[in-house]
Amino acid sequence: MRDRIIVALETDAGGAAELTQELSGVAEVVKVGMTLYYAEGPRMVRLMHEAGFKVFVDLKLHDIPHQVEGAAREVAKLGCAMFTVHAAGGRAMMEAAVRGARAGAQAAGVETPAVLAVTVLTSMDDVALHDIGVDAAAHEQVARLADLARISGVDGVVCSPNEAAAMRELMRSNALVVTPGVRPSWSSAGDQARIATPAAAVESGASHLVVGRPITGADDPADAFNRILQEGWPNA
């Protein structure tokens, strides 16, 4: 079950290297998000692979289909385990991402990464959606975008733990349901509005938990990881 907890590296390259040393042999998957990727580029993904980790590249691709297909192709060539696109980009864009992922993986001779569609960011609630012209409640918008993602052929969705149960019902049985916004009972919520504990997220149907600051900001990241693992999967 260790590969079900994705550690978000919310730091610079030096901090990421230090964290992965502390988590070596404990965690299996790390997330390289926008800040770290834009600072270090593909090099960071390669460094994480060399350190023995699988990598979730979280760039939330969102552009015209042609551009997203090309970007997905290049990201897939890196040998990452999964990457994200914004479901709000539409069906044609998500289909292009799937094509790009397959083409890139084939060209590089690596396994095709999972393409995950981001529904509504966990920092957004009903008020924030209304501010950008979306009158639907957050859970309604998540369901709408997830249904579009499903028919677009992506491998799963990224949603808050609050929507995980609905996503598990909506998506096919083997779809990935990846949930950020996971905060153990001993950690603060930070800037995320729609959160849940590890146990609640897993019980609701999450296949993977993305956890950042409760692990990366802990005095003992390995211990924090193991505590969260025990919360989510007591029998692991």
N, C-alpha and C positions, 0 to 999 in steps of 0.2 A: 504493500500500500504506500510505500514511501514515494513512489512516482506519482501519487495522486495529489501531493502537496507541491505546488510550484512556488519557489521562493523568488519574490520580486526584488531584483537588485536595484534599489532606489538610491544609488550612490555613484561616485565617480569610478574610474578604472582602478585606481589604487584600492579604494574601499571594496570594490567587487572582488579583486584578487584576494584581499585579506579575508573577506567573508567566505569565499569558496574554499579557502584553506581550512577555515573553522568548520565548514559544513561537509567537507570531504568524507565520504563513507557514511554520511547521515542522510543528506538530501540527494535527490537524483536529477531533479529538473529545476532550472533557473529561468527566470523571465528577464529578457533584455528589452527594456521599453524605449520610448522615444528619446529621453534625455541621454541615456547611456549610448544608444545606437548613434544618435546624431553627433555625439562627442567622439566616439571611437570607430564607428562604422562597422563593416563586416568583420574587422579584426577581432572585435569583442566576442562575436559568436564563435570564431575559430579558437580563441583563447579558452572559452568555456568548454568547448569540446575537448581541447587538449587536457583540461583539468578533470575530465571524466564525466561531465554533465551533459544531459540533453538540454536543448534550448528552445524556449518559447519566445519567438520574436513578436513583440506586441507593438506594431507600428500603426495599426488601425487604418489600413489603406483605404483611401476614399478619393476617387478621381474618375475621369471618364474610363470606360471599359478598356480601351486600348492601353492607357497608361497603367492601369491596375494589373492587366495581364502581364505586361513587361516587368513591373515591379515584383509581382508574385513569382515570375519565372526566376528572377535573380535571387530573391530571398530563398526559394526552394533549393537553388544550387548550393547554398551554404550548408545544407544537410540538417536544417532545423527540424524539430519535432512537430511544431505547429506555429501558425502565425495568424494574425487577425486582419479582418476587413470590417468596414462599417456597413451594417445591413441597410442603413439609410441611403447607401449609394445605389440601391436598386438591384433587380434581378439580373439584368444584363451584366452589371459590374461584378456581381458575385460569381456568375457563371464564368466570366473572364478570369477571375482569380483562380478558380478551380482548374481551368485549362492551363493557365500559366504555371501553377504549382506542379501539375503533371509533366509539362514540357520541361521545366527546369530540372526536376528530379531525374527525369530520363536522361537529359543531356549530361548531368553530373554523375550519373550512376549511383544515386542515393535513393533512400526510401522517400516516397511522396509525403510531404508534411500534411498534417490536418489543417484544413482551412476553417477558421472559426469566425462567425459573424457576431460582431458586437451589436447588441440591441440598444439599450438605453444605459448610458454611463451611470455607475453607482453613485456619483456625486450629484445626480439630478433627481429631483422629486417632481411632484405634480406642478408646483409653482414654477420651477425652472423650465419645465416643458411648456407651460403656458406662455412664458416670457419669449419663447422662440416660435410661437404660433401653433403649437401642438395642443389642441383642446382635450385630447384623450388623457385619461389618467395614466400614470407610469406603467401599471400592469397591463393596461389595454394596448399601449404603444409597443411594449415588449412583445406581446402576443402577436400583434400585427406584423412586426418586423421578423419575428421568429418563423412565422408561417411562410413569409416570403423567402427567408433563408432556406427553409426546408425544401421548397420546390426548386430552389436554385442549385441544389446538389452539394452544399457545403457539408462539412463533417460534424458540425455542432455549433453551439452558440455560447456567447459570453453574456451572462446576466447576473443580477444580484441574487443572493440566496433566497430572497422573498419570492422570486419568480421561478425558482428551480423546479418546484413540483409541477407547475403548469408547463414548463418547457419539457420536462420528462414525458408528460402525457402527449404533448404536441409533436415532438420530434420522434423519429424512429427509435427503436429500443436500444440500438448500439450507438446512438449519437452521443457526442461529448457535450456535457453541460458544465461549463467552467465558470466558477463563481469567485470573483473578487468580492470585496466588502465583507470578508470573513474576519471577525474579531473575537478571540477567546475572551472569556469572562474577566480575565485579569488585565485586559488591554483597553485603551481608550478608542473611541470611534474615529478620531481624526477628522478628515474632511469628507468622509463618505456618509451619505444620508440613508442608504438602504442596506443595512448590515444584518448579520446573524452570527451565532457561534458556530464553530466547526461541526459540532454534533447536529445542530439544527439544519445546517446546509446539506450535510450528507443524508440525513433522514429525509429531506425534501427531494432528493434525487440528484444532487450534484455529483458529477464523476470526478472533478478535480477542484481543489481549492487554491486560490492565489492569495498568498500571504506575504506582506512586505514588512512593515515596521514592527509588528509584534515579534518577528524573528530577527530582522536585520538590526533593529534598535535595542535588542536585548543584551544584557551583560554576557550571557552565554547563549549564542544563537543556536547551537546544537541542542542544548537542553530545551530551549523554547520550541524548536521544531518537534522534538520528541513529545513534549507536552501537548502540542496541537494535534499531532498524529494520534495520541492516546484519546484525546477528546473526540476526534472525528471517527476513529475506528478502534474502539476499546478492545476488540478481540484480535487486532492485527499482531 
